Amino acid sequence: MKRELSYSEAALLALQREMEADPRVVVLGEDVGRGGIFGQYKGLQQSFGPGRVIDTPISEAAIMGAGVGMALAGLRPVVEMRVVDFALCGMDELVNQAAKNRFMFGGQGRVPLVARMPGGIWDASAAQHSQSLEAWFAHLPGVVVVSPSTPQDNHGLLRSALQCGDPVVYIEHKTLWGARGEVDESVAVPLGKAARVRAGDALTLVSWSRQMQASAAACDALAAEGIAVDLIDLRTLWPWDRETVLSSCARTGRLLVVHEAVQAAGFGAEIAASAAEATGCRVARLGAPRIPVGYAPVLEAQSRVGTEAIVAAAKRLAG
């Protein structure tokens, strides 16, 4: 059945369905009992009880550590970090326990948890609440990294993440929660598979999360000038869909990677280098400058990668 849902409602529906289907799925974190700060857990504690939707003290290290222990004991926990910036307090448990357990103990232990940590620029929230840290986790062996851009993908990818047998770092964007779109519950969205959003042969443009909005708008502007872009939403950063991206790059001969994260050492560099090595295509990256996100609107704007900048970068590459 298709229906229009917000990004938040789509994720809530996905989690509800998985909790109904699998009693091992539990939720733990701050404020989850009252629905979470973005409404992504609304009504779940009333439906499933405080034993499965567990309010915790304010300690990200304790929350992540408890989640790892639950996973090793056979549960499938959803570990709520509120925002990716706060997840830094639980990094040891994620990096040294969750990500490495299966390898270090020869597969005797599995850590099938989903760590939800909303990322990206949060309007007027300044440097400690507006970071895009997905490249950190993509660099970490042992975890899957997901970053959905639409309600449909947030529904399908969260269900796939909850069914995955390994730890998943699930990065929803802080300002997409109210974005609305059509959601079909029957559509499965597998991990590691990108989506071709638009077809074109002038160049390949790869992006993910909220930056897809600016990229799509840029494609509209470029199309009006006769420049047809092959727009790809990566959706999963690790494992990323090399086949889809590289086949497009081989056909167009040009690749532009756009992301909200700081450009220096961003995940776009991995995609660009891989494409250049495999296809010999021309490559370009477009990300934020290496500065903290400012609180004042004029400073915050300096960290945003807008439509005009994407159009200009695409024209330089296509020229």
N, C-alpha and C positions, 0 to 999 in steps of 0.2 A: 504494500500500500504506500502510495506517495502522499506526502504532506509537506507543507511549508513549516520549517522549524528554524529557530535561531541556532547559531553555532553551539551555544550553551545547552539548549534543549536537545540538540542532536546527540551530544555527548552523554547527557543525562539518560536519554532513552537507551543508548548503547549499553551503558553501565547497568541500568535496570534489567535489560534483557539478559545480560550475562550473569547477574546475580540471581535471577529467576532460574536460569538453566544450570548453574553450577554453585552449590552451597559453599564451595571453597573460596569463592570470591568475597573478599572483605575490603573495607575501606578504613583507613586510619589517617588522622591528621587534625590540625587545628580548625575548629569551626565547621567541621563536616556535618555535625549534628544539626546545625541551623541552616544547612544548605550550601555552605562554602561562600567565599566572598564574591564569587561570580555566578552563584545560583546553580553551579554544576552538580550539586548533590541534593537539590531541593526535594524534600519529601522522602528521601531514601531511608533515613533513620526511623521515620514513622512507619514505613513499609516493612523494613527488615530488622528493626530493633537495634539497640545500642551495642549488642554483641557482634554485629556485623558492620555497623557504621560507627566507628569508635572515635570519640573525641579524645584528644591527647593534650598533654601539657605543651607549653611553648618551648620545644627543644627539637630542632630539626635532626640533630644527631640521634636522639632517642627514637624519634619517629622512623627514620630510615633504618636504624639498627633493629628496631622491633619488626619492621617490615621484612628485613632480610631473614631474621629468625623465623618469622611466620612462614615465609616461602620455603625455607629449608625443612620446616616441619610438615609441609604438604599443602599449605594454603596458597591462594593466589591473591596477594594483597595489592590494593591500589594505594600507593603512598602519596599523600597530598603534601606538597611543599609550598603551597600558596603562590609563590613566584620563584622563578629560577634564581633570582638574586639571593633568596634565603636558603636555597639548596646548598650553598657553599658551606653552611654550617654542618651539613651531613655528608660532605664529600668523602671522608675516610671510609665510612660504611659502604658507600656506593662504589668507590674506586677500588678499595682494597678487599672488600668482602663480596659484594654482589657480583661485580664484574669478573672476579677471578676464581670464585669457588668451584665452578664446574671444571675449569682447567687444572687447578691445583690439586683437586682430589679425584682426578680421573673420571669425572662424570658421576661420581657417587652422590653428589649433591647438586640440585638445580635450584635456581633462584628466579622463579617465574613471577616477578613483581613488575608493576607498572608505576613508574615514578612520574607523577604529573607535576610539571613545573613551568607554568606560563612564562613566556619570554617576550622579548621585544620592548620597544619604547612604549611606556605607559604615559599617556598625555599628562603633562604637568606634574610628573612624579620624580624627576631629577635622576641623578647619577646612580643611586643605589637601588632604584626600582625600575630601570629601563634598559637592562643589558640583554644582549643577544649572544648567548654563550654556547650555541649549538656546536661550534667547531671543537670546543673542549671535549664534548662527549663523543663526537665522531672520531676523535683521536684516541679514544679509550677502547682497547680490545675487550670484547666480552659483552658489549651492550648494543642494543638496537636503538636507533635514534629516529624519531618520527616528528614531523612538523606539518600538520594539516592546515589547509587554507580555506576550506569551505565547510558548511554544515554537513554535506553528504560525506566528505572525506573524514570529518571529525567523528561521525557515527561509524563508518566502516572501518577506519583505521584503529579506533579505540577497541572495537570488538576483536579485531585481529591481534592487537597488542595483548589483550586480556587472554587470548588463546595461545599466545606464544610461550614457549618453554624457557625463555631466557629473559633477563632483565631488560626492560624497555624504558628509555628516557623519552617521555612523551611531552613535547613542547607545544602547547597551544598558545596563540598570541593573546596578549593581555587586552587588546582592543577589538578583537574579533567576536567577543561573546555575544554581542547583539546582532551580528550580521545574519541575515536571513537567506534561506534558499530551500529548494526542493530536496527532500530526503526520501529515498526509497529504502526501506528496511531490508529488502531482498537483495540489494546490491552489495556484494562482497568486495572489499577493497584490500587486496593483499599487501603485506609489507614488502618493501623493496621494488615496487612497481610505480613508475612515474605516470603522469597523465599528460597527453598531448591536448592542450587547451585550444590552440589554433594551428592551422597548417600554413606553411609558407616556404619559399625557397631562397629568400634573400639572405637570411641568417637564422641561426638558432639562438633563442633566448631562453635561459634556464633560471628559474627562481623558485621560491617556496614561501609559505606562510603569508603574512599580510602584504609582503612585497609583491605578491601576485596581482594585487589590485592595481598598483601603480604600473606594473608591467603590462597588464591587459589594456589599461588606458593608453599607454605608450604605443602598443600595437595598433590601436584604433587610429591614433594620430599618424603613425607611419603608413598604415594602409591607405589613408586619404592622400598620401603622396606617392602611392604606387609601390611601397616597400612592404612585401608580404613576409611576415615573421613566423617561424616555427616556434611557438611558445610552449614550453614544457614546464609543468609543475612537478618538482622532484618528489614531494610528499614524504618520502623516507630518505633521510640523509645517510643512514647506514643500516643495511646495505643499500647503496644508491644504484639506480637503474642504468648501468653503464650501456647496455644494449640499445635502449631507446635514445639516450643522449648521443652516443657515438655514431649511431646510424644516421641521425639527423645531421650531425656535424660533418660526416663524410659526404652527405648530399649537398648541404648548403656551403660548406667550405669556410664558414665563419661561426664563431661562438661568442656570445656575450652572457656572462653570468652576473646576476643582480641579486644582492642580498642586503638586508637591513643591518647586519652585523658589521663591525669595523672591517674594512677591506684588508688590512694587514693581517696575514695568516688566517683569513677567513676560509670557510669551506669552499668558497668559489675557486680558490687557488688549486685545490685538489681536482676539481672538475676540469678547470682550464688546462692544467698540466697533463691530465690523463687524455683529454681530447687532442691536445697538440702532439703528444707522443704516439697516439694510436692512429690519428687521421692526417696529421700535418696541417690542420686547419688554422686559420688566423684566430687568435683569442683576445678577449678583453674582459676585464673585471670591473664591476662598479659596486662599491660598498661605502660605508660611512667612513669619515675621517677618524683618525686614531685620537679621539678626544672623549672625555666623559660627556654624557648627555646632560645638557643644562636644564635648569628649572624654568627660567624665563623663556617665553615662547620664541623670542628671536634667537636665543642660544639653542634651544631644542631643535629648531628648524635646521640648524647647521649639521645636525646628525641624521637628518632624514634624506633618503634617496628618493627624489620626486620624479614625476612623469617627465618633466622637461629634461632632466639630466639623463634619463634613460633614452629618450628620443635622440638627444645629441650624441650619446655614446654609440647608439645603433647606427646613426648616419655616418659617423666617423669610420666605423667598422665596415659598413656596407659600401663606402665610397671607393 
